[in-house]
């Protein structure tokens, strides 16, 4: 079997490639730079360089050409933008390859937080109190009524954190306008304002659906993350939480989902209630935790692509702790230096697993170089970038 996997720059793409290859799948990877780490895995049979999925039409034309030149059984998009544009153009690609994604309309709801929360409200699933300003005059008026701190968050998934946590009115107004300027948010795209649930990592449901029916569930909680207020987990643990499963599957059932998804929740507030954060219509960033715990989502996707009917399972190893010591943990330590002792302790604890494979170390080495660079002072990082551009 042959698989074409996108987004070679992501660390979790490396995990997908490794585990697919271990199942005997011939894996090709698409990247946008020769430094994309998944392209350097020994398990990547063919490395392809193409345009960024941010450039929709060039990206789709590139995929069409790749699929004409070579035969693949399945196309597996990893990043949010690749998922979005491939789902949107699925009719152009399906004559060449199997694509295990839901309809584009479902992807749209997942990527639009306002639509996600509207669906949650219909289903009775709790989410943070949220306001959607219609203009900047409303933002000004709102600033007098809010209980700080609050959360300012972009309406749409952007592939990166577009979020801020102002602690008072002045900070709120400055931050809100700055976010709109930096990301070119017009009046129709103004960021939403949300109640602050609390600092810390999320609890999430990772799931695999086949034609609207849930087939695999996996629940995990972040232990350390970046940003510290709540972002990508640098260390996480597999758990079992029936409430998370019930809320997450209710949302995905309503969307008649197909393929992988990740539904994020956070516990907080006075009653420590579970509240919906977002739906990620893609592989989540710590997918290797599920793989190590015995839930092989990429293999199941390949099975679906060749017509295999999956059976429901929620079997996996609970209590497994997993970290990304050469990349995400370094970013976490940069924000919270005191946690370095916990990071080191986990690194040397044989019961804590990681994405480091000595048999496939080159991607990890590249991760380490980028991670160490992130620890450099801002001025030195900026200077190194200027030098690199000059040398080109």
Secondary structure as a PSIPRED ss2 file (coil, helix, strand):
# PSIPRED VFORMAT (PSIPRED V4.0)

   1 X C   1.000  0.000  0.000
   2 X E   0.000  0.000  1.000
   3 X E   0.000  0.000  1.000
   4 X E   0.000  0.000  1.000
   5 X E   0.000  0.000  1.000
   6 X C   1.000  0.000  0.000
   7 X C   1.000  0.000  0.000
   8 X C   1.000  0.000  0.000
   9 X C   1.000  0.000  0.000
  10 X C   1.000  0.000  0.000
  11 X H   0.000  1.000  0.000
  12 X H   0.000  1.000  0.000
  13 X H   0.000  1.000  0.000
  14 X H   0.000  1.000  0.000
  15 X H   0.000  1.000  0.000
  16 X H   0.000  1.000  0.000
  17 X H   0.000  1.000  0.000
  18 X H   0.000  1.000  0.000
  19 X H   0.000  1.000  0.000
  20 X H   0.000  1.000  0.000
  21 X H   0.000  1.000  0.000
  22 X H   0.000  1.000  0.000
  23 X C   1.000  0.000  0.000
  24 X C   1.000  0.000  0.000
  25 X C   1.000  0.000  0.000
  26 X E   0.000  0.000  1.000
  27 X E   0.000  0.000  1.000
  28 X E   0.000  0.000  1.000
  29 X E   0.000  0.000  1.000
  30 X E   0.000  0.000  1.000
  31 X E   0.000  0.000  1.000
  32 X C   1.000  0.000  0.000
  33 X C   1.000  0.000  0.000
  34 X C   1.000  0.000  0.000
  35 X C   1.000  0.000  0.000
  36 X C   1.000  0.000  0.000
  37 X H   0.000  1.000  0.000
  38 X H   0.000  1.000  0.000
  39 X H   0.000  1.000  0.000
  40 X H   0.000  1.000  0.000
  41 X C   1.000  0.000  0.000
  42 X C   1.000  0.000  0.000
  43 X C   1.000  0.000  0.000
  44 X C   1.000  0.000  0.000
  45 X C   1.000  0.000  0.000
  46 X E   0.000  0.000  1.000
  47 X E   0.000  0.000  1.000
  48 X E   0.000  0.000  1.000
  49 X E   0.000  0.000  1.000
  50 X C   1.000  0.000  0.000
  51 X C   1.000  0.000  0.000
  52 X C   1.000  0.000  0.000
  53 X C   1.000  0.000  0.000
  54 X C   1.000  0.000  0.000
  55 X C   1.000  0.000  0.000
  56 X H   0.000  1.000  0.000
  57 X H   0.000  1.000  0.000
  58 X H   0.000  1.000  0.000
  59 X H   0.000  1.000  0.000
  60 X H   0.000  1.000  0.000
  61 X H   0.000  1.000  0.000
  62 X H   0.000  1.000  0.000
  63 X H   0.000  1.000  0.000
  64 X H   0.000  1.000  0.000
  65 X H   0.000  1.000  0.000
  66 X H   0.000  1.000  0.000
  67 X H   0.000  1.000  0.000
  68 X H   0.000  1.000  0.000
  69 X H   0.000  1.000  0.000
  70 X C   1.000  0.000  0.000
  71 X C   1.000  0.000  0.000
  72 X C   1.000  0.000  0.000
  73 X C   1.000  0.000  0.000
  74 X E   0.000  0.000  1.000
  75 X E   0.000  0.000  1.000
  76 X E   0.000  0.000  1.000
  77 X C   1.000  0.000  0.000
  78 X C   1.000  0.000  0.000
  79 X C   1.000  0.000  0.000
  80 X H   0.000  1.000  0.000
  81 X H   0.000  1.000  0.000
  82 X H   0.000  1.000  0.000
  83 X H   0.000  1.000  0.000
  84 X H   0.000  1.000  0.000
  85 X H   0.000  1.000  0.000
  86 X H   0.000  1.000  0.000
  87 X H   0.000  1.000  0.000
  88 X H   0.000  1.000  0.000
  89 X C   1.000  0.000  0.000
  90 X H   0.000  1.000  0.000
  91 X H   0.000  1.000  0.000
  92 X H   0.000  1.000  0.000
  93 X H   0.000  1.000  0.000
  94 X C   1.000  0.000  0.000
  95 X C   1.000  0.000  0.000
  96 X C   1.000  0.000  0.000
  97 X C   1.000  0.000  0.000
  98 X E   0.000  0.000  1.000
  99 X C   1.000  0.000  0.000
 100 X C   1.000  0.000  0.000
 101 X C   1.000  0.000  0.000
 102 X C   1.000  0.000  0.000
 103 X C   1.000  0.000  0.000
 104 X H   0.000  1.000  0.000
 105 X H   0.000  1.000  0.000
 106 X H   0.000  1.000  0.000
 107 X H   0.000  1.000  0.000
 108 X H   0.000  1.000  0.000
 109 X H   0.000  1.000  0.000
 110 X H   0.000  1.000  0.000
 111 X H   0.000  1.000  0.000
 112 X E   0.000  0.000  1.000
 113 X H   0.000  1.000  0.000
 114 X H   0.000  1.000  0.000
 115 X H   0.000  1.000  0.000
 116 X H   0.000  1.000  0.000
 117 X H   0.000  1.000  0.000
 118 X H   0.000  1.000  0.000
 119 X H   0.000  1.000  0.000
 120 X H   0.000  1.000  0.000
 121 X H   0.000  1.000  0.000
 122 X H   0.000  1.000  0.000
 123 X H   0.000  1.000  0.000
 124 X C   1.000  0.000  0.000
 125 X C   1.000  0.000  0.000
 126 X C   1.000  0.000  0.000
 127 X E   0.000  0.000  1.000
 128 X C   1.000  0.000  0.000
 129 X C   1.000  0.000  0.000
 130 X E   0.000  0.000  1.000
 131 X E   0.000  0.000  1.000
 132 X C   1.000  0.000  0.000
 133 X C   1.000  0.000  0.000
 134 X C   1.000  0.000  0.000
 135 X C   1.000  0.000  0.000
 136 X H   0.000  1.000  0.000
 137 X H   0.000  1.000  0.000
 138 X H   0.000  1.000  0.000
 139 X H   0.000  1.000  0.000
 140 X H   0.000  1.000  0.000
 141 X H   0.000  1.000  0.000
 142 X H   0.000  1.000  0.000
 143 X C   1.000  0.000  0.000
 144 X C   1.000  0.000  0.000
 145 X C   1.000  0.000  0.000
 146 X C   1.000  0.000  0.000
 147 X C   1.000  0.000  0.000
 148 X C   1.000  0.000  0.000
 149 X C   1.000  0.000  0.000
 150 X E   0.000  0.000  1.000
 151 X E   0.000  0.000  1.000
 152 X E   0.000  0.000  1.000
 153 X E   0.000  0.000  1.000
 154 X C   1.000  0.000  0.000
 155 X C   1.000  0.000  0.000
 156 X E   0.000  0.000  1.000
 157 X C   1.000  0.000  0.000
 158 X C   1.000  0.000  0.000
 159 X C   1.000  0.000  0.000
 160 X C   1.000  0.000  0.000
 161 X C   1.000  0.000  0.000
 162 X C   1.000  0.000  0.000
 163 X E   0.000  0.000  1.000
 164 X E   0.000  0.000  1.000
 165 X C   1.000  0.000  0.000
 166 X C   1.000  0.000  0.000
 167 X C   1.000  0.000  0.000
 168 X C   1.000  0.000  0.000
 169 X H   0.000  1.000  0.000
 170 X H   0.000  1.000  0.000
 171 X H   0.000  1.000  0.000
 172 X H   0.000  1.000  0.000
 173 X H   0.000  1.000  0.000
 174 X H   0.000  1.000  0.000
 175 X H   0.000  1.000  0.000
 176 X H   0.000  1.000  0.000
 177 X H   0.000  1.000  0.000
 178 X H   0.000  1.000  0.000
 179 X H   0.000  1.000  0.000
 180 X H   0.000  1.000  0.000
 181 X H   0.000  1.000  0.000
 182 X H   0.000  1.000  0.000
 183 X H   0.000  1.000  0.000
 184 X C   1.000  0.000  0.000
 185 X C   1.000  0.000  0.000
 186 X C   1.000  0.000  0.000
 187 X H   0.000  1.000  0.000
 188 X H   0.000  1.000  0.000
 189 X H   0.000  1.000  0.000
 190 X C   1.000  0.000  0.000
 191 X C   1.000  0.000  0.000
 192 X E   0.000  0.000  1.000
 193 X E   0.000  0.000  1.000
 194 X E   0.000  0.000  1.000
 195 X E   0.000  0.000  1.000
 196 X C   1.000  0.000  0.000
 197 X C   1.000  0.000  0.000
 198 X C   1.000  0.000  0.000
 199 X C   1.000  0.000  0.000
 200 X C   1.000  0.000  0.000
 201 X C   1.000  0.000  0.000
 202 X C   1.000  0.000  0.000
 203 X E   0.000  0.000  1.000
 204 X E   0.000  0.000  1.000
 205 X E   0.000  0.000  1.000
 206 X E   0.000  0.000  1.000
 207 X E   0.000  0.000  1.000
 208 X E   0.000  0.000  1.000
 209 X E   0.000  0.000  1.000
 210 X E   0.000  0.000  1.000
 211 X C   1.000  0.000  0.000
 212 X C   1.000  0.000  0.000
 213 X E   0.000  0.000  1.000
 214 X E   0.000  0.000  1.000
 215 X E   0.000  0.000  1.000
 216 X E   0.000  0.000  1.000
 217 X E   0.000  0.000  1.000
 218 X E   0.000  0.000  1.000
 219 X E   0.000  0.000  1.000
 220 X E   0.000  0.000  1.000
 221 X E   0.000  0.000  1.000
 222 X E   0.000  0.000  1.000
 223 X E   0.000  0.000  1.000
 224 X E   0.000  0.000  1.000
 225 X E   0.000  0.000  1.000
 226 X E   0.000  0.000  1.000
 227 X C   1.000  0.000  0.000
 228 X C   1.000  0.000  0.000
 229 X C   1.000  0.000  0.000
 230 X C   1.000  0.000  0.000
 231 X C   1.000  0.000  0.000
 232 X E   0.000  0.000  1.000
 233 X E   0.000  0.000  1.000
 234 X E   0.000  0.000  1.000
 235 X E   0.000  0.000  1.000
 236 X E   0.000  0.000  1.000
 237 X E   0.000  0.000  1.000
 238 X E   0.000  0.000  1.000
 239 X E   0.000  0.000  1.000
 240 X C   1.000  0.000  0.000
 241 X C   1.000  0.000  0.000
 242 X H   0.000  1.000  0.000
 243 X H   0.000  1.000  0.000
 244 X H   0.000  1.000  0.000
 245 X H   0.000  1.000  0.000
 246 X H   0.000  1.000  0.000
 247 X H   0.000  1.000  0.000
 248 X H   0.000  1.000  0.000
 249 X H   0.000  1.000  0.000
 250 X H   0.000  1.000  0.000
 251 X H   0.000  1.000  0.000
 252 X H   0.000  1.000  0.000
 253 X H   0.000  1.000  0.000
 254 X H   0.000  1.000  0.000
 255 X C   1.000  0.000  0.000
 256 X C   1.000  0.000  0.000
 257 X C   1.000  0.000  0.000
 258 X C   1.000  0.000  0.000
 259 X E   0.000  0.000  1.000
 260 X E   0.000  0.000  1.000
 261 X E   0.000  0.000  1.000
 262 X E   0.000  0.000  1.000
 263 X E   0.000  0.000  1.000
 264 X E   0.000  0.000  1.000
 265 X E   0.000  0.000  1.000
 266 X E   0.000  0.000  1.000
 267 X E   0.000  0.000  1.000
 268 X E   0.000  0.000  1.000
 269 X C   1.000  0.000  0.000
 270 X C   1.000  0.000  0.000
 271 X C   1.000  0.000  0.000
 272 X C   1.000  0.000  0.000
 273 X E   0.000  0.000  1.000
 274 X E   0.000  0.000  1.000
 275 X E   0.000  0.000  1.000
 276 X E   0.000  0.000  1.000
 277 X E   0.000  0.000  1.000
 278 X E   0.000  0.000  1.000
 279 X E   0.000  0.000  1.000
 280 X E   0.000  0.000  1.000
 281 X C   1.000  0.000  0.000
 282 X C   1.000  0.000  0.000
 283 X C   1.000  0.000  0.000
 284 X C   1.000  0.000  0.000
 285 X C   1.000  0.000  0.000
 286 X C   1.000  0.000  0.000
 287 X H   0.000  1.000  0.000
 288 X H   0.000  1.000  0.000
 289 X H   0.000  1.000  0.000
 290 X H   0.000  1.000  0.000
 291 X H   0.000  1.000  0.000
 292 X H   0.000  1.000  0.000
 293 X C   1.000  0.000  0.000
 294 X C   1.000  0.000  0.000
 295 X C   1.000  0.000  0.000
 296 X C   1.000  0.000  0.000
 297 X H   0.000  1.000  0.000
 298 X H   0.000  1.000  0.000
 299 X H   0.000  1.000  0.000
 300 X H   0.000  1.000  0.000
 301 X H   0.000  1.000  0.000
 302 X H   0.000  1.000  0.000
 303 X H   0.000  1.000  0.000
 304 X H   0.000  1.000  0.000
 305 X H   0.000  1.000  0.000
 306 X C   1.000  0.000  0.000
 307 X C   1.000  0.000  0.000
 308 X C   1.000  0.000  0.000
 309 X C   1.000  0.000  0.000
 310 X C   1.000  0.000  0.000
 311 X C   1.000  0.000  0.000
 312 X C   1.000  0.000  0.000
 313 X E   0.000  0.000  1.000
 314 X C   1.000  0.000  0.000
 315 X C   1.000  0.000  0.000
 316 X C   1.000  0.000  0.000
 317 X C   1.000  0.000  0.000
 318 X C   1.000  0.000  0.000
 319 X C   1.000  0.000  0.000
 320 X C   1.000  0.000  0.000
 321 X E   0.000  0.000  1.000
 322 X E   0.000  0.000  1.000
 323 X E   0.000  0.000  1.000
 324 X C   1.000  0.000  0.000
 325 X C   1.000  0.000  0.000
 326 X C   1.000  0.000  0.000
 327 X C   1.000  0.000  0.000
 328 X H   0.000  1.000  0.000
 329 X H   0.000  1.000  0.000
 330 X H   0.000  1.000  0.000
 331 X H   0.000  1.000  0.000
 332 X H   0.000  1.000  0.000
 333 X H   0.000  1.000  0.000
 334 X H   0.000  1.000  0.000
 335 X H   0.000  1.000  0.000
 336 X C   1.000  0.000  0.000
 337 X H   0.000  1.000  0.000
 338 X H   0.000  1.000  0.000
 339 X H   0.000  1.000  0.000
 340 X H   0.000  1.000  0.000
 341 X H   0.000  1.000  0.000
 342 X H   0.000  1.000  0.000
 343 X H   0.000  1.000  0.000
 344 X H   0.000  1.000  0.000
 345 X H   0.000  1.000  0.000
 346 X H   0.000  1.000  0.000
 347 X H   0.000  1.000  0.000
 348 X C   1.000  0.000  0.000
 349 X C   1.000  0.000  0.000
 350 X C   1.000  0.000  0.000
 351 X C   1.000  0.000  0.000
 352 X E   0.000  0.000  1.000
 353 X E   0.000  0.000  1.000
 354 X E   0.000  0.000  1.000
 355 X C   1.000  0.000  0.000
 356 X C   1.000  0.000  0.000
 357 X C   1.000  0.000  0.000
 358 X H   0.000  1.000  0.000
 359 X H   0.000  1.000  0.000
 360 X H   0.000  1.000  0.000
 361 X C   1.000  0.000  0.000
 362 X H   0.000  1.000  0.000
 363 X H   0.000  1.000  0.000
 364 X H   0.000  1.000  0.000
 365 X H   0.000  1.000  0.000
 366 X H   0.000  1.000  0.000
 367 X H   0.000  1.000  0.000
 368 X H   0.000  1.000  0.000
 369 X H   0.000  1.000  0.000
 370 X H   0.000  1.000  0.000
 371 X H   0.000  1.000  0.000
 372 X H   0.000  1.000  0.000
 373 X H   0.000  1.000  0.000
 374 X H   0.000  1.000  0.000
 375 X H   0.000  1.000  0.000
 376 X C   1.000  0.000  0.000
 377 X C   1.000  0.000  0.000
 378 X H   0.000  1.000  0.000
 379 X H   0.000  1.000  0.000
 380 X H   0.000  1.000  0.000
 381 X H   0.000  1.000  0.000
 382 X H   0.000  1.000  0.000
 383 X H   0.000  1.000  0.000
 384 X H   0.000  1.000  0.000
 385 X H   0.000  1.000  0.000
 386 X H   0.000  1.000  0.000
 387 X H   0.000  1.000  0.000
 388 X H   0.000  1.000  0.000
 389 X H   0.000  1.000  0.000
 390 X H   0.000  1.000  0.000
 391 X H   0.000  1.000  0.000
 392 X C   1.000  0.000  0.000
